[in-house]
Amino acid sequence: MKNKYKNKFIENEIKSSYLNYAISVIVDRALPDIRDGLKPVHRRILYSMYLLNNLHNKKYKKSARIVGDVIGKYHPHGDIAVYDSIVRMAQNFSLRYPLIKGQGNFGSIDGDSAAAMRYTEIKMSKISEELLKDIDKNTVNFIKNYDNTEYIPEILPLKIPNVLINGSHGIAVGVATNIPPHNINEIMNACIKILDNKYITTEEIMNDIIGPDFPTGGIIKGKKNILEAYKNGKGKISLYSKIKIENNNIIILEIPYQVNKLKLIEKIIELIKNKEIIGISNINDESDKDGLRIVIEVKKEFSCYKILNNLYINTQLKINFGINMIAIKNNKPKLFTLKKILLSYINHRKNIILKKSNFLFKNNINKINKLISIIIAIYNIKYIINIITNSKTIEIVKKYFINKEFNIIHNYNNINNNIFINYLIKNNILINKNLIKLKDEQIDIILNLRLNKLINLEYEKILYKFIKNINENDKLYLILNNKKELINEIKNELIYIKNEYSDKRLTKIIDQDINIKKKI
């Protein structure tokens, strides 16, 4: 009996096993794909909701229903991991453009946990449906799930650059990502500029994308730091709270992204107790559903400006946000500059539109052939009825039809009819000027029609459908064979997204130093 065991150096075995584990975590869990900006769990959640018809204009479904579907079919991990992802996708202080609409308690900026999944309800937001548009048109590859019983998209065809508008945060083995969110209006404008000029510089792109746009607002200081981060793919930016001084009170209206409001207040109280900051008489959290508002009451004999300086230094009223734009490309983590991310999105859309156009083109060809069969049947209705009624079997009918040269009608007073005739001539479908032979599949189409339906078919409506399909195919042919038309199609999509979802910036960007002696 041969020895089944092999001798290996333990150092090599550990290195190999750890590397495999690291790659698995990086690709399958922690980092987003550069094409759709989603981690696998988010992609699986949205796809499950899509299949369950859990759309923005439908009724809410229990969160537990979606979690059960996701872990049962697509995600071989615990329900808590899936539900936590759902919660974050529904929080308007976590995502710039939430992908899920939630009903119930989904946590707060104070760090409160969401209610249990059996109590909350969810459905897709309108913008998240743009991530799955045309998924049924052969636009993306489908792969098997963890137990080979279901299929799931390898990537989503998305119309919006989700990796930039919502950003991403993740820590894997030996690598991490921190992509900030951006304003969708600015991203769309930049994409259009790149389509017009692929040699555009990062400085020129920043005429449109002036910087990150966080869901919690705040103020970014230093355009130079933003430019460096965009050009290199990594860097740091200073993010300040939005403050106003009023009646010797420091009023906090916005805090930096991902800062816990409750912990911020607790830290200020701790500084007061330890006498590291003196002059504060009271702190009131007056935040409500209309927005954040923390009032710090300052004693009359003390300067609000000096106290605010100390707060900036000792609390998270000011943070350094680290930008590290790493995402998965070809199953490997890669550092991306801003321009490369935009180009990746545009290339992804080009690929999706070409696949979609090819699918629709072939689908329309099938429709056109079916309509040709019906129109020929209408032209030759008496002959068809006679053959069918006098034949004993379908095989006999088919034999007659396959050998028959059917007549067509030339009616030069009917514009639509002439378009139909010209199409047959152009595509070499006619035997001569007046005759046409049907193929097997066209004969089957005629035989599958009910006789009463064939008699009652309105000829002009059939012609209208035929012309509509050939006009659509003319446009699709141009997209498939003309780069300029393909670019125009992408531009039209970008303009639609911009008009449908654009909103005002939430984060202010200034180039000069924050001067606390002035109102911010």
RODO-2510 file (C-alpha; in nm, 4 decimals, decimal comma):
residues 520
     n   res          X          Y          Z
     1     m     0,0000     0,0000     0,0000
     2     k     0,1437     0,3333    -0,1121
     3     n     0,2100     0,6030     0,1469
     4     k    -0,0699     0,8608     0,1255
     5     y     0,1173     1,1164     0,3290
     6     k     0,3691     1,3732     0,2073
     7     n     0,6369     1,5525     0,4029
     8     k     0,6106     1,9347     0,3965
     9     f     0,7892     2,2172     0,5705
    10     i     0,5522     2,3597     0,8276
    11     e     0,6540     2,7164     0,7371
    12     n     0,5425     2,6634     0,3734
    13     e     0,2187     2,4937     0,4767
    14     i     0,1243     2,7727     0,7201
    15     k     0,2122     3,0378     0,4639
    16     s     0,0046     2,8681     0,1907
    17     s    -0,2974     2,8048     0,4162
    18     y    -0,2935     3,1563     0,5591
    19     l    -0,2645     3,3090     0,2123
    20     n    -0,5675     3,1109     0,0921
    21     y    -0,7632     3,2220     0,3978
    22     a    -0,6581     3,5854     0,3460
    23     i    -0,7629     3,5858    -0,0203
    24     s    -1,0970     3,4269     0,0709
    25     v    -1,1710     3,6961     0,3306
    26     i    -1,0578     3,9769     0,1002
    27     v    -1,2626     3,8661    -0,2012
    28     d    -1,5661     3,6993    -0,0419
    29     r    -1,6322     3,9239     0,2585
    30     a    -1,4496     4,2446     0,3359
    31     l    -1,3811     4,4433     0,0182
    32     p    -1,6199     4,5760    -0,2484
    33     d    -1,5940     4,4936    -0,6171
    34     i    -1,4838     4,7976    -0,8154
    35     r    -1,7664     4,7454    -1,0679
    36     d    -2,0716     4,7667    -0,8403
    37     g    -1,9147     4,8852    -0,5141
    38     l    -2,0783     4,6038    -0,3176
    39     k    -1,9495     4,3340    -0,0894
    40     p    -2,0962     3,9858    -0,1508
    41     v    -2,3398     4,0114     0,1436
    42     h    -2,4893     4,3386     0,0150
    43     r    -2,5188     4,2002    -0,3382
    44     r    -2,6953     3,8892    -0,2085
    45     i    -2,9370     4,0922     0,0043
    46     l    -3,0407     4,3162    -0,2855
    47     y    -3,0754     4,0254    -0,5262
    48     s    -3,2900     3,8332    -0,2788
    49     m    -3,5155     4,1366    -0,2289
    50     y    -3,5389     4,1791    -0,6062
    51     l    -3,6521     3,8174    -0,6563
    52     l    -3,9051     3,8536    -0,3744
    53     n    -4,0494     4,1616    -0,5521
    54     n    -3,9623     4,3651    -0,2424
    55     l    -3,9481     4,6856    -0,4500
    56     h    -3,9804     5,0501    -0,3459
    57     n    -4,3418     5,0756    -0,4686
    58     k    -4,4530     4,7487    -0,3049
    59     k    -4,5440     4,6619     0,0521
    60     y    -4,2798     4,6273     0,3232
    61     k    -4,1694     4,2754     0,4195
    62     k    -4,0423     4,1588     0,7570
    63     s    -3,6645     4,1887     0,7846
    64     a    -3,6564     3,8329     0,9193
    65     r    -3,8159     3,7138     0,5943
    66     i    -3,5336     3,8611     0,3876
    67     v    -3,2616     3,7454     0,6290
    68     g    -3,3966     3,3898     0,6168
    69     d    -3,4025     3,3918     0,2375
    70     v    -3,0475     3,5267     0,2127
    71     i    -2,8829     3,2846     0,4573
    72     g    -3,0863     2,9911     0,3249
    73     k    -3,0005     3,0439    -0,0409
    74     y    -2,6959     3,2621    -0,0833
    75     h    -2,4968     3,3555     0,2269
    76     p    -2,3486     3,0729     0,4390
    77     h    -2,2999     3,2883     0,7479
    78     g    -2,5011     3,3839     1,0529
    79     d    -2,8252     3,5807     1,0543
    80     i    -2,6695     3,8595     1,2641
    81     a    -2,4115     3,9355     0,9937
    82     v    -2,6859     3,9650     0,7308
    83     y    -2,9204     4,1715     0,9470
    84     d    -2,6421     4,4100     1,0517
    85     s    -2,5713     4,4701     0,6815
    86     i    -2,9407     4,5357     0,6152
    87     v    -2,9550     4,7825     0,9042
    88     r    -2,6581     4,9805     0,7764
    89     m    -2,8040     4,9907     0,4238
    90     a    -3,1176     5,1494     0,5692
    91     q    -2,9469     5,4142     0,7870
    92     n    -2,9458     5,7639     0,6371
    93     f    -2,6514     5,8594     0,8592
    94     s    -2,4429     5,5635     0,7326
    95     l    -2,5130     5,5744     0,3600
    96     r    -2,5338     5,8923     0,1524
    97     y    -2,8039     5,7261    -0,0582
    98     p    -2,9613     5,4423     0,1458
    99     l    -3,0257     5,1273    -0,0572
   100     i    -3,3029     5,0012     0,1728
   101     k    -3,6127     5,1722     0,3114
   102     g    -3,6776     5,0665     0,6666
   103     q    -3,9892     5,0792     0,8808
   104     g    -3,9264     5,0570     1,2547
   105     n    -3,6201     5,1160     1,4711
   106     f    -3,2975     5,0929     1,2679
   107     g    -3,0665     5,2412     1,5279
   108     s    -2,9437     5,5967     1,5691
   109     i    -2,6399     5,8206     1,5437
   110     d    -2,6064     5,7725     1,9220
   111     g    -2,5031     5,4130     1,8601
   112     d    -2,8368     5,2616     1,9615
   113     s    -2,8915     4,9145     1,8195
   114     a    -3,1719     4,8420     1,5757
   115     a    -3,4766     4,6508     1,6915
   116     a    -3,4776     4,2753     1,6381
   117     m    -3,5375     4,1619     1,2811
   118     r    -3,8803     4,0247     1,3704
   119     y    -3,9990     4,3773     1,4529
   120     t    -3,8616     4,5750     1,1562
   121     e    -3,9780     4,5819     0,7962
   122     i    -3,7896     4,6679     0,4786
   123     k    -3,8093     4,7142     0,1049
   124     m    -3,5679     4,8341    -0,1627
   125     s    -3,5244     5,2071    -0,2075
   126     k    -3,5909     5,3467    -0,5527
   127     i    -3,2224     5,4169    -0,6195
   128     s    -3,1186     5,0621    -0,5242
   129     e    -3,3390     4,9273    -0,8032
   130     e    -3,1071     5,1075    -1,0468
   131     l    -2,8378     4,8606    -0,9364
   132     l    -3,0426     4,5677    -1,0692
   133     k    -3,1942     4,7209    -1,3842
   134     d    -3,1588     4,4896    -1,6874
   135     i    -3,0262     4,1974    -1,4823
   136     d    -3,2800     3,9821    -1,6709
   137     k    -3,1325     4,0759    -2,0111
   138     n    -2,8231     3,8554    -2,0065
   139     t    -2,6068     4,1448    -1,8871
   140     v    -2,4123     3,9678    -1,6081
   141     n    -2,2751     3,6236    -1,5361
   142     f    -2,4474     3,4028    -1,2808
   143     i    -2,2572     3,1684    -1,0535
   144     k    -2,3694     2,8830    -0,8281
   145     n    -2,4321     2,9452    -0,4609
   146     y    -2,2490     2,7732    -0,1752
   147     d    -2,4385     2,4409    -0,2118
   148     n    -2,4833     2,4498    -0,5923
   149     t    -2,8644     2,4666    -0,5687
   150     e    -2,9201     2,8306    -0,6674
   151     y    -2,7692     3,0862    -0,9019
   152     i    -2,6649     3,4364    -0,8038
   153     p    -2,5195     3,7235    -1,0072
   154     e    -2,1424     3,7508    -0,9985
   155     i    -2,1851     4,1287    -1,0209
   156     l    -2,4772     4,3714    -1,0548
   157     p    -2,5319     4,5673    -1,3800
   158     l    -2,5957     4,8920    -1,1900
   159     k    -2,6651     5,2256    -1,3593
   160     i    -2,5099     5,4289    -1,0768
   161     p    -2,1450     5,4280    -0,9563
   162     n    -2,2342     5,2965    -0,6116
   163     v    -1,8693     5,2578    -0,5088
   164     l    -1,8371     5,6386    -0,5106
   165     i    -2,1815     5,7687    -0,4142
   166     n    -2,2085     5,5475    -0,1048
   167     g    -1,8429     5,4676    -0,0497
   168     s    -1,7274     5,1587     0,1358
   169     h    -1,5482     5,0582     0,4540
   170     g    -1,3925     4,7231     0,5295
   171     i    -1,1042     4,5520     0,7055
   172     a    -0,9683     4,2268     0,5662
   173     v    -0,6526     4,0270     0,6353
   174     g    -0,3601     4,2612     0,5789
   175     v    -0,5620     4,5116     0,3775
   176     a    -0,8371     4,7666     0,4438
   177     t    -1,0520     5,0051     0,2431
   178     n    -1,2141     5,3376     0,3268
   179     i    -1,3818     5,4995     0,0264
   180     p    -1,5777     5,8159     0,1163
   181     p    -1,9291     5,8830    -0,0197
   182     h    -1,9905     6,1519    -0,2831
   183     n    -2,2703     6,3614    -0,4273
   184     i    -2,4432     6,1817    -0,7148
   185     n    -2,4902     6,5000    -0,9177
   186     e    -2,1154     6,5698    -0,9126
   187     i    -2,0269     6,2104    -1,0022
   188     m    -2,2629     6,2108    -1,3027
   189     n    -2,1171     6,5389    -1,4311
   190     a    -1,7626     6,4027    -1,3991
   191     c    -1,8539     6,0839    -1,5880
   192     i    -1,9943     6,2894    -1,8755
   193     k    -1,6728     6,4952    -1,8865
   194     i    -1,4615     6,1758    -1,9008
   195     l    -1,6738     6,0414    -2,1868
   196     d    -1,5975     6,3621    -2,3763
   197     n    -1,2285     6,3601    -2,2871
   198     k    -1,0578     6,0432    -2,1603
   199     y    -0,7350     6,2395    -2,1049
   200     i    -0,8967     6,4677    -1,8457
   201     t    -0,6805     6,5332    -1,5389
   202     t    -0,7751     6,4856    -1,1741
   203     e    -0,7567     6,8634    -1,1296
   204     e    -1,0125     6,9052    -1,4089
   205     i    -1,2337     6,6322    -1,2615
   206     m    -1,2364     6,8282    -0,9353
   207     n    -1,4157     7,1128    -1,1120
   208     d    -1,7163     6,8806    -1,0799
   209     i    -1,6287     6,6484    -0,7897
   210     i    -1,5095     6,9019    -0,5347
   211     g    -1,4731     6,6418    -0,2600
   212     p    -1,6506     6,3783    -0,0491
   213     d    -2,0106     6,4439     0,0548
   214     f    -2,0923     6,2757     0,3848
   215     p    -2,4497     6,1913     0,4923
   216     t    -2,3899     6,3696     0,8251
   217     g    -2,2645     6,6880     0,6577
   218     g    -1,9758     6,8617     0,8316
   219     i    -1,6976     7,0778     0,6885
   220     i    -1,3848     6,9552     0,5074
   221     k    -1,0847     7,1812     0,5391
   222     g    -0,8134     7,1712     0,2729
   223     k    -0,8759     7,1137    -0,0977
   224     k    -0,5101     7,0228    -0,1441
   225     n    -0,5476     6,7138     0,0753
   226     i    -0,8521     6,6032    -0,1233
   227     l    -0,6613     6,6400    -0,4508
   228     e    -0,3700     6,4332    -0,3181
   229     a    -0,6046     6,1575    -0,1990
   230     y    -0,7826     6,1501    -0,5366
   231     k    -0,4545     6,1405    -0,7320
   232     n    -0,2886     5,8746    -0,5162
   233     g    -0,5890     5,6724    -0,4042
   234     k    -0,5055     5,7361    -0,0393
   235     g    -0,4621     6,0289     0,1966
   236     k    -0,6143     6,2135     0,4924
   237     i    -0,8662     6,4954     0,5099
   238     s    -0,9681     6,7077     0,8092
   239     l    -1,3395     6,6902     0,8834
   240     y    -1,4944     6,9414     1,1241
   241     s    -1,8346     6,9706     1,2887
   242     k    -2,0638     7,2491     1,1758
   243     i    -2,0771     7,5009     1,4607
   244     k    -2,2397     7,8342     1,5254
   245     i    -2,1857     8,0711     1,8184
   246     e    -2,5059     8,2283     1,9452
   247     n    -2,5786     8,4128     2,2761
   248     n    -2,2498     8,2871     2,4223
   249     n    -2,3521     7,9292     2,3398
   250     i    -2,1662     7,6812     2,1197
   251     i    -2,4286     7,5145     1,9029
   252     i    -2,3288     7,1955     1,7200
   253     l    -2,5449     7,1396     1,4092
   254     e    -2,3509     6,8645     1,2304
   255     i    -2,0806     6,6217     1,3440
   256     p    -1,8186     6,4306     1,1405
   257     y    -1,9073     6,1105     0,9589
   258     q    -1,9202     5,7921     1,1715
   259     v    -1,8837     5,9866     1,4985
   260     n    -2,1113     5,8590     1,7761
   261     k    -2,3074     6,1567     1,9103
   262     l    -2,3630     6,0071     2,2570
   263     k    -1,9947     5,9223     2,3013
   264     l    -1,9026     6,2721     2,1842
   265     i    -2,1218     6,4272     2,4558
   266     e    -1,9872     6,1837     2,7152
   267     k    -1,6313     6,2805     2,6221
   268     i    -1,7105     6,6518     2,6662
   269     i    -1,8646     6,5789     3,0100
   270     e    -1,5550     6,3785     3,1042
   271     l    -1,3290     6,6721     3,0061
   272     i    -1,5392     6,9054     3,2203
   273     k    -1,5269     6,6698     3,5219
   274     n    -1,1500     6,6323     3,4897
   275     k    -1,1244     7,0113     3,4582
   276     e    -0,9399     6,9752     3,1278
   277     i    -1,1938     7,2220     2,9892
   278     i    -1,3403     7,4917     3,2130
   279     g    -1,6115     7,7474     3,1479
   280     i    -1,8963     7,5186     3,0371
   281     s    -2,2073     7,5432     3,2552
   282     n    -2,4370     7,2950     3,0785
   283     i    -2,4805     7,0674     2,7752
   284     n    -2,8215     7,0019     2,6204
   285     d    -2,8865     6,7513     2,3420
   286     e    -3,1790     6,9107     2,1555
   287     s    -3,1605     6,6776     1,8546
   288     d    -3,4924     6,5619     1,7086
   289     k    -3,6316     6,4189     1,3866
   290     d    -3,5597     6,7494     1,2112
   291     g    -3,1859     6,7308     1,2738
   292     l    -2,8934     6,7312     1,5129
   293     r    -2,8529     7,0109     1,7674
   294     i    -2,6253     7,0079     2,0719
   295     v    -2,6159     7,3275     2,2805
   296     i    -2,3082     7,3885     2,4957
   297     e    -2,3764     7,6732     2,7385
   298     v    -2,0647     7,8794     2,8185
   299     k    -2,0285     8,0924     3,1313
   300     k    -2,0321     8,4648     3,0612
   301     e    -1,6776     8,5282     3,1814
   302     f    -1,5315     8,2681     2,9406
   303     s    -1,4639     8,2821     2,5661
   304     c    -1,6630     8,0476     2,3429
   305     y    -1,3786     8,0551     2,0910
   306     k    -1,1117     7,9312     2,3322
   307     i    -1,3386     7,6535     2,4579
   308     l    -1,4186     7,5524     2,1018
   309     n    -1,0467     7,5357     2,0229
   310     n    -1,0012     7,2926     2,3121
   311     l    -1,2997     7,0859     2,1955
   312     y    -1,1520     7,0565     1,8455
   313     i    -0,8236     6,9331     1,9950
   314     n    -0,9626     6,6951     2,2592
   315     t    -1,2866     6,5556     2,1067
   316     q    -1,4223     6,4219     1,7801
   317     l    -1,5707     6,7567     1,6856
   318     k    -1,2783     6,7393     1,4433
   319     i    -1,1419     6,4146     1,2972
   320     n    -0,8918     6,3079     1,0348
   321     f    -1,0719     6,0884     0,7820
   322     g    -0,8353     5,8427     0,6155
   323     i    -0,9080     5,7790     0,2478
   324     n    -0,7861     5,4424     0,1164
   325     m    -0,9589     5,3556    -0,2104
   326     i    -0,8947     4,9823    -0,2378
   327     a    -1,1395     4,7543    -0,4184
   328     i    -1,1468     4,4141    -0,5868
   329     k    -1,0565     4,3878    -0,9549
   330     n    -1,0094     4,0476    -1,1207
   331     n    -1,0291     3,8809    -0,7774
   332     k    -0,7410     4,0871    -0,6406
   333     p    -0,7343     4,3955    -0,4164
   334     k    -0,6085     4,7051    -0,5949
   335     l    -0,5562     5,0699    -0,5026
   336     f    -0,7564     5,3044    -0,7282
   337     t    -0,7278     5,6735    -0,8012
   338     l    -1,0494     5,8712    -0,8446
   339     k    -1,0142     5,8769    -1,2227
   340     k    -0,9536     5,5008    -1,2386
   341     i    -1,2683     5,4359    -1,0346
   342     l    -1,4717     5,6517    -1,2731
   343     l    -1,3182     5,4773    -1,5758
   344     s    -1,3938     5,1361    -1,4226
   345     y    -1,7591     5,2353    -1,3819
   346     i    -1,7795     5,3660    -1,7411
   347     n    -1,6165     5,0494    -1,8811
   348     h    -1,8575     4,8375    -1,6772
   349     r    -2,1528     5,0304    -1,8204
   350     k    -2,0174     4,9922    -2,1750
   351     n    -2,0003     4,6174    -2,1265
   352     i    -2,3494     4,6012    -1,9740
   353     i    -2,5091     4,8151    -2,2476
   354     l    -2,3471     4,6069    -2,5243
   355     k    -2,4739     4,2845    -2,3655
   356     k    -2,8193     4,4334    -2,3121
   357     s    -2,8365     4,5671    -2,6686
   358     n    -2,7295     4,2317    -2,8111
   359     f    -2,9949     4,0536    -2,6052
   360     l    -3,2699     4,2950    -2,7126
   361     f    -3,1561     4,2825    -3,0768
   362     k    -3,1849     3,9029    -3,0891
   363     n    -3,5134     3,9156    -2,8996
   364     n    -3,6539     4,1655    -3,1489
   365     i    -3,5422     3,9463    -3,4407
   366     n    -3,7534     3,6653    -3,2922
   367     k    -4,0486     3,9025    -3,2541
   368     i    -4,0049     4,0267    -3,6120
   369     n    -4,0024     3,6712    -3,7494
   370     k    -4,3170     3,5932    -3,5510
   371     l    -4,4919     3,9043    -3,6823
   372     i    -4,3877     3,8203    -4,0407
   373     s    -4,5552     3,4791    -3,9931
   374     i    -4,8766     3,6416    -3,8667
   375     i    -4,8844     3,9029    -4,1469
   376     i    -4,8311     3,6320    -4,4140
   377     a    -5,1091     3,4294    -4,2495
   378     i    -5,3433     3,7295    -4,2719
   379     y    -5,2524     3,7776    -4,6425
   380     n    -5,3268     3,4101    -4,7138
   381     i    -5,6024     3,3410    -4,4628
   382     k    -5,8360     3,1600    -4,7057
   383     y    -5,5679     2,9218    -4,8272
   384     i    -5,4514     2,8486    -4,4701
   385     i    -5,8031     2,7761    -4,3422
   386     n    -5,8728     2,5521    -4,6437
   387     i    -5,5549     2,3452    -4,5930
   388     i    -5,6117     2,3073    -4,2185
   389     t    -5,9774     2,2021    -4,2542
   390     n    -5,9008     1,9490    -4,5319
   391     s    -5,5930     1,7864    -4,3771
   392     k    -5,6031     1,4883    -4,1457
   393     t    -5,2803     1,5531    -3,9569
   394     i    -5,0530     1,8404    -3,8608
   395     e    -4,7694     1,6745    -4,0551
   396     i    -4,9722     1,7002    -4,3761
   397     v    -5,0471     2,0675    -4,3083
   398     k    -4,6771     2,1379    -4,2465
   399     k    -4,5871     1,9557    -4,5705
   400     y    -4,8229     2,1815    -4,7659
   401     f    -4,6964     2,4952    -4,5935
   402     i    -4,3240     2,4132    -4,6255
   403     n    -4,3567     2,3748    -5,0013
   404     k    -4,5940     2,6670    -5,0485
   405     e    -4,4790     2,9999    -5,1917
   406     f    -4,7048     3,2461    -5,0103
   407     n    -4,8251     3,5668    -5,1683
   408     i    -4,7659     3,9092    -5,0189
   409     i    -4,9709     4,2239    -5,0781
   410     h    -4,8202     4,5285    -5,2469
   411     n    -5,0200     4,8287    -5,1369
   412     y    -4,8311     5,1467    -5,2195
   413     n    -5,0982     5,3615    -5,0626
   414     n    -5,0199     5,2083    -4,7251
   415     i    -4,6911     5,3456    -4,5871
   416     n    -4,6618     5,0811    -4,3143
   417     n    -4,7215     4,7996    -4,5609
   418     n    -4,4505     4,9363    -4,7882
   419     i    -4,2063     4,9472    -4,4942
   420     f    -4,2876     4,5810    -4,4353
   421     i    -4,2247     4,4898    -4,8013
   422     n    -3,9018     4,6877    -4,8122
   423     y    -3,7767     4,5061    -4,5013
   424     l    -3,8389     4,1693    -4,6701
   425     i    -3,6559     4,2836    -4,9818
   426     k    -3,3632     4,4364    -4,7916
   427     n    -3,3106     4,1181    -4,5879
   428     n    -3,3458     3,8828    -4,8890
   429     i    -3,6499     3,7131    -4,7402
   430     l    -3,8571     3,7256    -5,0642
   431     i    -3,8165     3,4621    -5,3331
   432     n    -3,9171     3,7213    -5,5867
   433     k    -4,1204     4,0414    -5,5763
   434     n    -4,4421     3,8705    -5,4645
   435     l    -4,3608     3,5401    -5,3003
   436     i    -4,2145     3,4222    -4,9699
   437     k    -4,1388     3,0826    -4,8182
   438     l    -4,1898     3,0168    -4,4479
   439     k    -3,9423     2,8419    -4,2191
   440     d    -4,0386     2,5587    -3,9842
   441     e    -4,0532     2,7851    -3,6770
   442     q    -4,2744     3,0364    -3,8630
   443     i    -4,5128     2,7585    -3,9645
   444     d    -4,5321     2,6448    -3,6004
   445     i    -4,6205     3,0027    -3,4993
   446     i    -4,9141     3,0060    -3,7456
   447     l    -5,0368     2,6620    -3,6378
   448     n    -5,0263     2,7612    -3,2717
   449     l    -5,2553     3,0579    -3,3347
   450     r    -5,6232     3,0106    -3,2626
   451     l    -5,8306     3,0483    -3,5758
   452     n    -6,0656     3,3079    -3,4223
   453     k    -5,7641     3,5081    -3,3073
   454     l    -5,6123     3,4977    -3,6544
   455     i    -5,9350     3,6189    -3,8137
   456     n    -5,9811     3,8991    -3,5622
   457     l    -5,6242     4,0233    -3,5657
   458     e    -5,6140     4,3870    -3,6605
   459     y    -5,3761     4,4138    -3,9508
   460     e    -5,2691     4,7758    -3,8863
   461     k    -5,1825     4,6986    -3,5233
   462     i    -4,9642     4,4048    -3,6325
   463     l    -4,7868     4,6255    -3,8848
   464     y    -4,7329     4,8920    -3,6187
   465     k    -4,5698     4,6366    -3,3856
   466     f    -4,3533     4,5142    -3,6715
   467     i    -4,2309     4,8644    -3,7581
   468     k    -4,1712     4,9456    -3,3915
   469     n    -3,9462     4,6403    -3,3605
   470     i    -3,7415     4,7122    -3,6711
   471     n    -3,6970     5,0751    -3,5619
   472     e    -3,5750     4,9571    -3,2207
   473     n    -3,3335     4,7180    -3,3876
   474     d    -3,1976     4,9939    -3,6086
   475     k    -3,1069     5,1895    -3,2930
   476     l    -2,9657     4,8806    -3,1226
   477     y    -2,7542     4,8004    -3,4283
   478     l    -2,5979     5,1456    -3,4107
   479     i    -2,5179     5,1028    -3,0399
   480     l    -2,3583     4,7645    -3,1100
   481     n    -2,1511     4,8845    -3,4049
   482     n    -2,0815     5,2521    -3,3448
   483     k    -1,8710     5,3716    -3,0470
   484     k    -2,0174     5,7201    -3,0675
   485     e    -2,3719     5,5841    -3,0327
   486     l    -2,2630     5,3676    -2,7386
   487     i    -2,1152     5,6718    -2,5627
   488     n    -2,4327     5,8713    -2,6321
   489     e    -2,6376     5,5920    -2,4762
   490     i    -2,4233     5,6032    -2,1606
   491     k    -2,4567     5,9824    -2,1497
   492     n    -2,8357     5,9559    -2,1742
   493     e    -2,8343     5,7179    -1,8769
   494     l    -2,6125     5,9515    -1,6750
   495     i    -2,8402     6,2472    -1,7489
   496     y    -3,1450     6,0416    -1,6457
   497     i    -2,9824     5,9408    -1,3140
   498     k    -2,8748     6,2987    -1,2521
   499     n    -3,2257     6,4364    -1,3146
   500     e    -3,3915     6,1623    -1,1111
   501     y    -3,1736     6,1565    -0,7984
   502     s    -2,9657     6,4757    -0,7796
   503     d    -2,9680     6,6670    -0,4513
   504     k    -2,7707     6,9393    -0,2768
   505     r    -2,4324     6,8836    -0,1162
   506     l    -2,4408     6,8173     0,2565
   507     t    -2,0696     6,8631     0,3301
   508     k    -1,9133     7,2060     0,2906
   509     i    -1,5544     7,2344     0,1642
   510     i    -1,3270     7,5275     0,2448
   511     d    -0,9645     7,5879     0,1559
   512     q    -0,8617     7,8228     0,4341
   513     d    -0,8048     7,7346     0,8003
   514     i    -1,1076     7,7092     1,0250
   515     n    -1,1269     8,0420     1,2080
   516     i    -1,3298     7,9897     1,5189
   517     k    -1,3503     8,3627     1,5808
   518     k    -1,6046     8,3736     1,3054
   519     k    -1,9367     8,2007     1,2734
   520     i    -1,9045     7,8761     1,0788
***
